[in-house]
């Protein structure tokens, strides 16, 4: 299992951050992370439930991560292993995550798929999301997997959808003409675009689109 401690800077001072696998005793705190990150009118039934968290630990405990600051769980990342064919990349979030229960996990698969990453709003300027992403990169290298993959929301697209299509939006973000809160963050984490996925997730801000983005294991180049 995984545990790492390193320092981040908060208000100019070094503060210890612990990245580790989450466990059953963390469920309440993990749901609090979702509650604070997605307050009403976001529907409660879209937060992780205890049944789903139980299923995550049963399917792939190595991919169930959280980050603690001062003993408080400030964020989490949940992943699973899936088969992925780059020639047929289209899928929905529900299809590839088993409706969030990770029932599609396969121990023998070589693609680590990020089902969710979430940081409490009060901790979002501390690069905790990047720490969690680095942890899954380390998992990919350690287990000789091929890639990290996930669907990036495009929350900046909705306000511009009347003026451009999703492909143009992505191209302008990649050119540096626009910034997107999620795509730009993942680019800074080393992820690269694979392609657009339509009807990926019910998400008005993204007009239901997502940008599939990967990080490939640099030790297993084809």
SVG drawing of the C-alpha trace seen along z (x, -y; Angstrom):
<svg xmlns="http://www.w3.org/2000/svg" viewBox="-30 -34 42 44">
<polyline fill="none" stroke="black" stroke-width="0.4" points="0.0,0.0 1.0,-3.6 2.0,-6.3 4.2,-9.4 4.8,-12.5 6.2,-15.7 6.0,-19.4 3.7,-22.0 3.7,-25.7 0.7,-27.4 0.9,-31.2 4.6,-30.9 5.2,-28.3 6.1,-24.6 3.3,-22.3 3.3,-18.5 1.1,-16.7 0.5,-12.9 -0.7,-11.1 -2.0,-7.6 -4.6,-5.0 -7.9,-5.7 -9.7,-3.1 -13.1,-2.4 -12.6,-4.7 -12.2,-7.6 -15.6,-7.3 -17.2,-10.1 -14.4,-12.5 -14.3,-11.5 -18.0,-12.2 -17.4,-15.6 -14.8,-16.4 -17.6,-15.8 -20.2,-17.7 -17.9,-20.8 -16.7,-20.6 -20.2,-20.1 -22.7,-22.0 -26.4,-22.4 -27.9,-22.7 -25.6,-19.9 -27.6,-16.7 -26.5,-14.7 -27.0,-11.4 -24.0,-12.2 -21.6,-12.4 -19.8,-9.1 -21.9,-6.9 -20.6,-4.5 -21.6,-1.6 -19.6,-3.0 -16.6,-3.6 -16.8,0.0 -16.8,1.2 -13.8,-0.9 -11.8,0.7 -13.0,4.2 -12.1,3.6 -8.8,1.7 -7.6,0.5 -4.3,-0.6 -6.1,-3.2 -8.0,-4.7 -6.0,-7.7 -6.4,-10.7 -4.3,-13.6 -4.2,-14.8 -3.2,-18.2 -2.8,-18.5 -4.8,-15.3 -7.7,-16.6 -8.5,-14.8 -8.4,-17.6 -8.9,-15.6 -9.2,-12.2 -8.5,-10.4 -10.2,-7.2 -9.0,-5.0 -9.4,-1.5 -7.6,0.6 -9.3,1.0 -8.6,2.2 -8.3,-0.7 -8.1,-0.6 -6.7,-3.9 -8.4,-3.0 -11.8,-3.0 -11.5,-5.6 -15.1,-6.6 -16.9,-5.8 -18.9,-7.4 -17.9,-7.9 -20.7,-5.6 -19.7,-2.8 -16.0,-2.8 -16.5,-3.1 -19.5,-0.8 -21.7,-3.7 -19.1,-4.7 -18.8,-1.3 -15.6,-0.3 -17.2,3.1 -15.3,2.8 -11.9,3.1 -9.6,5.8 -6.4,6.7 -4.7,7.6 -5.5,4.4 -2.7,1.9 -4.5,-1.4 -5.1,-3.2 -8.3,-5.2 -9.1,-8.1 -12.7,-8.0 -12.6,-11.0 -10.3,-13.6 -11.7,-16.1 -10.1,-18.8 -11.9,-20.8 -12.3,-24.4 -10.3,-25.8 -7.3,-23.7 -7.4,-24.3 -4.4,-26.6 -1.9,-24.2 -1.3,-21.9 -2.8,-18.9 -4.4,-17.7 -0.9,-17.6 0.4,-15.5 -2.4,-13.0 -1.7,-12.8 2.0,-12.2 1.0,-9.4 -0.9,-7.6 2.1,-8.1 4.2,-6.4 1.7,-3.6 1.8,-3.2 5.6,-3.0 5.8,-0.7 3.3,1.8 4.6,1.5 1.3,0.2 1.0,-1.6 -0.8,-4.8 -3.0,-7.0 -6.2,-8.0 -9.2,-10.0 -11.9,-12.3 -11.3,-16.0 -14.3,-18.2 -14.3,-21.3 -16.2,-23.8 -15.0,-26.8 -16.6,-25.6 -20.3,-26.2 -20.0,-30.0 -18.4,-29.9 -20.4,-27.1 -22.6,-29.5 -19.4,-30.8 -17.4,-27.7 -17.5,-23.9 -15.8,-21.7 -12.8,-20.9 -12.0,-24.5 -12.3,-25.2 -9.8,-22.5 -7.4,-23.8 -7.6,-27.3 -6.8,-26.1 -3.9,-24.1 -2.7,-27.2 -2.8,-29.2 -5.5,-31.6 -7.9,-30.3 -7.6,-28.7 -9.8,-25.9 -9.8,-25.2 -9.6,-21.4 -7.8,-21.0 -5.1,-23.6 -4.6,-22.0 -4.1,-18.5 -1.7,-19.9 0.4,-21.3 0.3,-17.8 1.9,-16.3 -1.3,-14.9 -1.7,-15.1 -4.9,-15.1 -6.1,-11.9 -9.5,-13.0 -12.9,-14.4 -15.7,-12.2 -19.3,-13.3 -22.0,-12.6 -19.3,-11.6 -21.1,-12.9 -24.2,-15.0 -22.4,-18.3 -24.0,-21.5 -20.9,-23.6 -19.0,-21.2 -22.0,-20.6 -21.6,-16.9 -18.2,-16.8 -14.9,-15.7 -11.3,-15.7 -9.7,-12.3 -6.1,-12.9 -3.4,-10.5 0.1,-10.2 2.2,-7.4 4.7,-5.4 8.1,-6.8 9.8,-3.5 7.4,-1.5 7.6,-3.5 6.5,-1.5"/>
</svg>
